[in-house]
Amino acid sequence: MHSLMPAGKGKLVTYARRCISVLKHLSFTQRLLYCRRKQGRKVLYHSFFGKPHRINGCVFSTRNLILFFAGATMTQDIQPFTPKQEKIGSWIIKKVGRWQATVYELTGGRLWNTFLGGPVAVLTVVGRKSGQVRKVPLLFLKQGDDVVMTASKGGMSKLPVWYYNVAAADTVDIQVAADKKTYRMREASAEEETKLWPLLENMYPDYKEYRQRTEGVRHIPVLIFSPV
């Protein structure tokens, strides 16, 4: 297995190229093992929480991280994820999301409070089947006292599990930075979605890709949380 020289500040693109040169030669299992090492954890951190960069014409982003681990090639073409890619992507989102929610809460939202440049809040909801408390870091948009989120799941073909939990719950808790409040959710109307999507895409441009990827497959709900 190749080794990497540590990258200094301001050299993330060079560092990412080195990481890619290693990952593209590894099998899926080797890639998972690689990310257990210090260098690999840096790749995951910058991919999920750092500012996106273009490398060889492609964005070093969550989508391309999933493609790498699935043994595919990075591409600018927007194609639906394969079942294998969705399985791997769901696993990555679940694992890293759990770490982010923990760090976010422990630090009062001072650390891991963004996702590829977009602001993140932690949603807490009780599982509709398990009855256990679930915590999910999600991108959000503030509209007055309301908090707006989407059930996008990175543009995958199925709704995220947390969406069904929120739909079944009377109220949920949302932590924005150190401020945690109780909210009640409703789904945005078609008219509201028309107004909110441009704002959401301005906040997090990858939403455009998510919507293109799910076009004709499923609808991405826009959720409006109002304080109780």
N, C-alpha and C positions, 0 to 999 in steps of 0.2 A: 504494500500500500504506500502511495506517495505521501510525503510529508509537506507541510506548508510552513512558510516563514510568516511570523505574525505581521499583520498589517498595522501601520501607524495611523494616527488620526488623519482624516482627509483622503485616505487611500482605500475606501471601501470598494470601489469599482475594481481596482487591481486585485484586491483580496477576493472578491466574488469570482473573478475570472479564474483565479487559482483553485478556488473551491470547485468550480464547475469542471475544470480540467481533471480534477480527481474524481468527482461524482460520475462523470459520463463513462468512466471505464469500469465502474463497479456494478455488481448485481444488486437487486433490490435488498437482499439480506445484508450485503456489505455496506450499502448506503445507510441502513438503519444502524448498523454497528458503528459506522463512521460518525454518525451524529450523536453517539454516546460520548465521543471524545470532545475535548475542549474546543477544537477548531470547529467541529460539526455543530456544537451548540451555538457558536457565534453565527454560523450560517443560518440556523433556524431563527435566532433572535433578530438578525438584520432583515431576514426575509419577511417575517411577520410584523415586526414593530419598527423597522427602520424606514427611511425614505426610499421609495423605489428608484432604481437606476436602470438605464438601458445598457445592455451588454450584447454586442454583436447584433444590434437592431432589435433586441427583445427585452422586455421588462423583466428584471430579476424580482419576481413577485410571488405571491402565494400560488397563483395558477401554475407558473413555471416550476415552482418548487414541487408541486404535486406531480407534474409531468416528469420531472427528473426522477422522483422516487418510484414512479410507475414504469420507468424504463423507456419513456418516450423522449422525443426531441423538442426543445423549445421552438415555438413558432409564433408568428404574429397572426396567423389565421385563427379565427374563433370557431372552434368545433366543439360539439357536445363531448363531455367527459365520457370515457368508457366506464362500464361497471367496475373494472379494476381500479381505475383512477379515482372514481367516487369513493370506493371502499378505503383506499389509502388516504384520500383527502379528508374523509370523515374522521379517520383515526388521528391524523395530524391535528385537525381542528379541535378535536376533543381533548387530546393530551396537552397541547400548548395552551388551549383555552383554560384548562384547569389550573395550569401554572400561573397564567396571567391573572385570573380572578383572585387567586391567593395573594400574589404579590400586590395587586391593586388594592385589595382590602387592608392588607397589613401596613401599607405605606400611605393610606388615606388618598389613594389615587395619584401620588406623586411619581410613581414608577409604572412603566408599562401602560400608560394612559392613552396610547395611540396605536393605530393599525395602518401601516403604510401611509402615514400622514393624517389619517382621519381620527377624530376624537372617539374615545371609548368610554363606556359606562358599564357597570356590572349589574345585570338583572338577576334578582333572586325570586324564585318561584317554587312552589311545592309540586312535586311530581304527581300527575293525576292518577297514576297506578301505584307507584311505590310509596307515596306519602312522604318521601324524603325531600329535603331542601336541595334545590339545584341552583347553581350559580353560573351565569354565562356572561362573558365579556362581549359586548356588542357595540357596533358603531351607532352613533346617535346624532340627532339634530334637534337643537332647542328651538321651540316656537312659542315664545312667551313663557308661560308656566308649564306648557306641555313638552313632552319628550317624544320624538319621532324615531322609530326604528323600522327595519325591514326584515322579513323572513327570507333572506336571499340565499344563505348557505353557499356562498361563493359561486352561485350560478349552477348548482347541481340540480338534478332532475326531481328530487324529492324535497318536501318541506322539512325544516329542521325539527327535531323532537321537541325542543323547547317551545315551539309555536303552539303545539297541541296542549302543552302544560299551561301556557299563558291563556289560551282560549278557554280552558276549563276552570281557571282560577277566578275567584271574585276580585282579588287584588294581588299586586306584586310589589316588590320593593326594587327601587333603582338607585344605585349609588353613582353620583356624578362628582368626581374628585372626592372630597371628604364628606359631601352632603348626601345623606341617604333619606329618601322619602317613600311613602306608600302611594301607589298609583292604580288607577283602573284603566284597562285597555279597551279600545274600540278600533275596528278596522276603518281605514279611510275610505270615503266614497270615491267614485270614479272622478268626480269633479275635484275633490281634494287631492287625489293622486296626481292629476294633471298639473296642479300647482306645486306639489311637493317634490316630484321627481327631478325637475331642474335644480332645485335647491340641494337635494340629496346628491345628485351627480356632481354638482359644483364642490360639495364638501368631500366627496369620495368618487373620483372619476371612474374607477373600476366598475361602478354600478351600471354604467352603460354596457360594458361587456357582459355582466351578469344577466341583464335584461335581454340582450341579443342571444345569449346562450340558451335561455329558457323560453324564447319565443316559440310558440306552438307546442311547448312541452307542459308548462305550468305557469300560473300567475304568481308573481312575487307580491305578497301582501305588504301594504304599508300600514304600520300600526301606530296609533296615536295614544299615548299614555297621559292621562290627566291626573293631577294630584287629588287625593281624596280629602 
